[in-house]
Amino acid sequence: MAKINIETLYNETVARIILDDGKGNVLDHLMMEELQTLLTSFKNQHKLKLITFEGAGKHYSFGASVEEHQKDSAGAMLRGFHNLFYSLRDLAIPTLSKISGQCLGGGMELAIMCNFLFADKTAKLGQPEIILGVFPPPASIILPEKIGLARAEELLLTGRTINAEEGKTIGLLNEVFDDKDALEKGTQEWIEKNIIPKSASSLRFGVRASRMKFNHILTSFLPQLESLYVNQLMETKDANEGINSFLEKRKPVWEN
């Protein structure tokens, strides 16, 4: 596998997934396909109690590939990306993200889909899609469920980036550690105390139960948002201008 690394820990009860493209761990279609293949392979691994996600190097993920947001490829990109969320929903295995550095856009959406979010003080979290003239479908559903509508709308409609301290204050992050080493050590201790002693089977029922409403909302609305994005948003001049201006490294000229 070229863009993700996988380790199994604690007698094959924890799967550690490391996003690694050698740069900003961009979720392009190749990385998404690898993740999808891996998640599909977890279906029959009944011992799994936890899946963790992190980024190699200094950053979690710069997000999905902006090139693949262009009109011709946006539909296929979103379908592939949203399938990851449906797979995580169906597996119902507890998930945890360990966040350092930039965790933006599609990268943040993968992180907030997890049951637990741990970060270090370098973490920068944001959904900057609106700045490019588009919106993030999964985050538009997940963030209000996790942190309430008022806080979610502020992040979704301003596109601003928050630090780890604010992420903890608004209830998005469970724990914040001083640096990446402390994050690694602290997460390990937390897993050993809170996850390893429990039944893998019962944990999955627990996830299904705690996410009953969340999953219903995700399943009901994500296809609608995907359609809104592909069939309406991408037909506007400004959405295409936002993506193109970013790729051309210039300021967008909005027609409104």
N, C-alpha and C positions, 0 to 999 in steps of 0.2 A: 504493500500500500504506500502510495507516494506522498500523500499530504496529511495523513494522520498516523500517529503511533499509538499502539495499544499495549497495555500491560495488564496482567491479571494478578491480583494481590490477595492476601489473606485466604489462602487455600481456594483460590478461584471464586471467591464470593464478592470481590470488588473488581470492576472493570475500570481501568484508568485510561481515558481517551485524551490524547494530546494533539491539538491542532498544530500542524507544523508545515508551513510552506516556505520556511526560511526567511520570511519577511514579516508581514503583518497578519499572517494567518487568515487571509481573505477567504471567505466562504464562496468559492466559485463552484461551477457545476461539477468539477472533478472531485473536489473535497466533499460536496454534498452527496455525490454518488457513493463515495467510499464510506461516508457516515451511514448512509442508507443500508448498504450491504452489511455493515457491521451490526447495526441495530436489528436487521432482519435475522442475523445469525444468533442474536441473543434470545430469540423466541423460545428455543428449546433448552436454554441454560438455566435450569430450575434452581441452581445453587446461588445465582446472582442476587445479592442483597443491595447493591449500590452501583450506580454508574457515575463516574466523575468526569468532568470536562475541564480542560485548562488549555492555555496556549503555550507553545514553546517560546523561549526567549522572554523579552520584556513585556510583551503584550498578549492579551487574551485573543482579541480579533478586531481588525479594523472594520469588519462587517462583510456584507455580501459584495460581490464584484459589481462596481458601478457600470462597467462596460456591458455586463449582462442585464442591466436595467434598461438598456435601450429598447425601443419599441418592438423591434423584430424578435428579440430574445426574452423580453420581460415575462411573457406568458409561461414559457417553458421553465424559466428560472424560478418563478413563484410556485409553480406546481411541484417542482422538485424540492424546493425549500419547505413548503407546507407539508409535504409527505413526511418529513422528519418529525414534525410536530405530531402528526397522526400516529406515527410509529411509537414515539415516546408515550403518547396517551395510551396506546394499546398494550404496550409492554407493562406499564404500571409498576416498573421497578423504580425505587427511589433514586433521585438524581441530585447531584451536587456540582456547582460550578466554583472553581477557584480562580479568582480574577485578579490579575495584575495589569497595570498599564491600561491601554486603550481597550475599551469594551463597548463597541459602537454598532449602531444599525442592526444588521442581521446577527452580528456577534452578540449584542446585548439581548436580542430576542431568544437566541439559543440559551443564554444564561438565565433569563427570567422564566423560561419554561421549566427550569429545574425547581425541585422542592426546596433546596437549600442553596444560598449564595454566600460564599465566604470571599473576602477580598483582603488585599493589603493596601497600605496608604498611598501607593502609586496609582490605584485604580481610578479610571475616568470613564464614567458611564453616560451614554446618551443615545437618543434616537434623532439623528440630525437630518432625517429624510426630508422634512418639510423645507429645509434650507435649499434642497435640490428640486423643490417643486413637486415632491411625491409624498407618500405616507407609508408607514410600516404596518401591513395588515396584522401579523401576529401580535405585535406590541399594542396595537389599538384595542385588542381584546384582553390581552394578559395584564397589562399595566393597571387598568382600572380595577381588575379583580384583586391584584396584589396590594396596591397602595391607595385605592380609592380614586374616584373620578376626578376630583379637583386637582390632586397632585399629578395624576396621569396626564390630564389635559395640558397642564402647564409644560410638562416635558415634551409631549407629542406636538404641541402647537408652536412652541418656541424653538424646539430643536437644540436646546442648550445642554451642555455637558455638566454633570455633577461629579463631585469627588466622593471618596469612600465615606467620609464623615457624614455628608448629607445623605448618602445612600442608606446609612445605618439609621439616621435620624428619622427618615420617612418610612422606615420599615421594609426597605427593599433588600438590604443586606442583613444576614443573621449575625455575622461576626466580622470584625476588622482587625487585622494584625499589622505589626510595624513594617514588615518587609516580606519578601517572597519566601525566605527561609522560615520565618516565624509562621507564615501562612501554611506552609507545607507541614511543619511540625504540629501546629495547632489543629489542623484538619485531621491529621493522622490520629491524634489523641481523641478527637471528637468521634471519629469513625469507630475506633476501638471501644469507646465507652457506650456509644448510642446506637450503633448499627450492627456490629459483629455479633453481639450476644442474642440477637433476635432471629426469629424464623423468617427465612426468605419468602415462604409462601404467605405468612401472615402480614409481612410488610407490604406485599402487593395488594392484599385485600385492604390494608390500611390506606394505601395510596388511592385505590379506587374509591374508597369511602370518602376520604377528605377532598377528593377532586370530583366528586359526582356532579356538583353544580358547575364547577370550572370546565370540566370536559364537555358538559352539555352546551355551554355557551360557546366554547371553542369550535365544537363540531357544527353548531347551528350557524355561526356567523363567519367563520374563516372563509368558506366557499363564497359567501356573498361579498366579502371584502376583496377577495381575489378577482371576482368578476368586475366589481366597481373599479379596481385598479387597471385591469387589462382592457376592459371594454369601454370605459368612460374616461378615466384619468389620462391614459396614454393616447387618447384621441385629442387631447388639448395641446395647444402650442406650448404653453408654459411648462408642462411636465417634460416635454422633449427638450425644450430650451434649457431647463434646469440641469438635466443629465448631460447634455452636450456641452454646456458652458463649463461644467465641472471637468469634463474630459479634456476640454480645450484650454483649461486653466485661465478662464476669464470670468468677469462678473456676468450674471444672467441679465438679460433684458426682457422684462416681463411685459406681456401684452394684456394680462389680466382678463 
